[in-house]
Amino acid sequence: MALEVVAAAGVARSDLVVEVGAGTGRLTAPLARAAGRVVAVELDPHLADGLRSRFAREQRVTVVEADALLVTLPSGPYRVAGNVPFGITTALLRRLLGDPASPCTAADLIVQEGLARKRCALRPCTMLSLSWLPWWRLSIERLIPAGSFEPRPSVDAAVLAARRRAPALLPAELAPAYRALLRRAFDRADSPVRVTARPGRAAWKRLARDRGLPYDARPRQLDVWDWAALFRLIYSSPS
């Protein structure tokens, strides 16, 4: 399975890969064969020692004993892979996807299936996913039954793939204003977007008609393309 995950990710010799939760090195080995360099991050001291021993002669692998949520990430282009501890998945995604201008180029993460489906849903969509989607495409690459793991987890898993949009739906520097618009709408998620986002009655009516949205659409009924269009409409309007 590890070979298939790396092959599906399209890891190339030019890539620097930060591996999260390297464990015993099941994913580290095929990553080392495919990538130019692998930084294997593992929090458990015993597992980190095992990784150092296993890859002592592999010059392309650097083992870092650290918390994936705190470890210093590369300043130049890098991609991320790994079997993510389920308890830190959302926090890790926030760290990797939260800054549209970060040098992270891609991520292929083994996560809970339910969480992957939630993050990849286009409509209805959560505010958190919408905060990333103008700059990232999220998809499920494959489903992995719980029986594939040892020890066996209580739930099935999935490979969540994140890829940069080219071009992005919005410039990176507009992320704070775009996310403020999302918060304004989702803080009153039971109210119509036309009320909370305040685009103007006539402007909203045209936008909703053109995009096939209900006049009283709620925030979760808009996909990321709708939100980007609404943001551009509001942002470009005279104050």
N, C-alpha and C positions, 0 to 999 in steps of 0.2 A: 504493500500500500504506500509506503514512504516514497518509493521510486516513482509511483504513479502521481503522487501529489506534487513532487518536484517537477516531473515532466509536464504536467498540466499547467503549472505556474509559468513555464517558459523561462526558467532561470538560465541566464547566459554567463559565459566566462567573463564578461565585462561587469558583472553585477557584484556589488557588495551587499551581502545578506546579513541582516540581524535576525538571529533565530531566538525566539522567545520560548522559554520553558524547554530547554534542550534535553533535559532528563538523562536518559542513558545513551543518547546519540543516534536513535533510530532514524531521525530525519536529518541529523547533522551529516551523516556519512554520504547520502546521495546529494545533499546540498554542496558538500565539499568537492564532489566530483564534477558538479555542474557550474558552480560559481567561481568567481575570481578570488573571493575572500568571504569567509563566514565568521561572524562574531556570535558565538554560542553563549547565550545568557542563561544562567541557571542559579536559582536562589539557594537550593539545598546544598550545603557544604559537601556532603558525602557524594552526591551525584556530580557535583562540579569536579571533585577529585577524580572520580571515575572517567569523566570526560577528558581531563588533562592527560590521564594515563593512556586512554584509548587513542587520542589524537596527538600524542607527543611528537610523532614524526611527520605530521601533516602540517606543512608550513602555511597552508591557506586557512587553517582554523585557529582562532583565538578564543579561549574559554574565559568568560567573565563571570565571576561569582557575584551576583547582584540581583536586586529587585528590578524586574522589567519596567515597573512604573517609575523608577527613579534613576535607572542607569543612563549615563550620558550617551545620547544618540549621535551618529556621525553628522558632521557639518556639511558634507557633500552628499551627492545622490546615493541613496540606499533603498533597499526594499526589505520587507519584513516577512518572515515565515515562522510557523511554529504551532505546536499543540498547546493552546493557551489554557492555563488553569481557569476553570469555569468562573471562579469567584472574582476574577479581575478583568473579565472580557470587556465589559462596558467601559471601565476606566482606561483600559489599554486602547480601545478604539477612540476614545476621546483624545488621548494623547497623540495617536498617530494621524487622525483625520481632522483634528480640531483646527489646525493652522493651515489654511489653504496655500500658504507660501512656504511650507516646510519642504526640505529636500527629499522627503519620503516619496517614492515613485510608485510603489505598489505594495500590496500586502496579501498574503495567502495564509489564512488562520483557521485552524481546526477549533471549532467552537460548538456550543450546544445547538442542536438543530432548531429548537424553538426560537432561540435568540437570532440565529441566522435568518430565519423566515421573517421575523419581525423587522430586522434591519433592512432586508431586501424588498419588503413590500412597497410598491409604488403608490398604491391607493387602496385602503386608507393608510396614511403614512404618519409616523410620529414626528414630533417637533425635532427630536434629536437627529433622526435620520435626515430630515429636511435641512438641518443646519450643515450637513456635510455634502449633500447630493449635488449642489451646483458645481462642485469641484471633483467629485468622485462618482464612479459607477460602482455599485455594489451588486454582487450576484452570488448565487450558490453554485459552486463548481461541481460538487458531488455530495451525496449523503453517505455517512459512515455509520453502520450499525454498532451499537454498544459492544457487541460481542467481538469486535475487532480490536478492542483495547484490553490491556492487562496492567493493573487490575481493571475489571469491567465497571464502567460508570453506570449510574442508574438511568441515564437517558442516552438517546442516539445523538450523534454529532454530524456536523457538516463542515465542508471547506468553504469559508466565506472569502471571496475574492474581491479586493478593492483595486480599482484602476483609475488613474487620472483621466479626467475628461480633457479632450483636446479638440476644439477649444472648450474652455470652461464656460458655464452658463452666465457667470458674473465675474468681474475682476476680483482678485483676492482682496484688494484694499477695501472693497465694499462689504466684506463679510460682517463687520460689527453692525452696520446699519441694517443689513438684510436680516441678521439674527434678532435684532431689536424688533423688527416688524413681526417676525415669527412669535416672539415672546408676547407681544401686545395682543396678537390674535389668540394664541393658545392659552393665555391666562384667563381668557373668557371663551373657552372652547365650545360652549353651548350657544354662543351668540353668533350671528351671521358675520362672515368676513367683511362684508360691506359696512358693518357697523364698527367693528374693532379696528380694521385696517384703515378705514376712512379714505378710500380712494376718490370719493365724490360719486354721487348717485349716477350721473350720466356716464362717467368713465367706467364705473363698475358694470353698469348695464351692458355697455358695449363689449367689455372684456368677457363677461359671463356668457353673453350670446355667442361671441366668436369662438369661445373655447368649450361650449356645450355644458357650462356649469349651471346648477340651479341658482336662481336669483338670491336665495337665502342660504347658499352653500356655507357649511361650517369648515373650519380649518383643515380637518382630516380628509375632506373631500377634494382638496386641491393636491395635484402632484407637484413635483419640483419644477416642472416646466411652467405650470400655472403660477407658482409662487415667484419664479424669476420674472415672468411677464408682469405680474402685479407689482413687484418691487420696482421694475423699470418704469412702469406707469407712474407710480407715486414719486419715485426719486427724480424723474425728469419733469414732473409737474411744477409750476411756479409755486413757491411757498406763500 
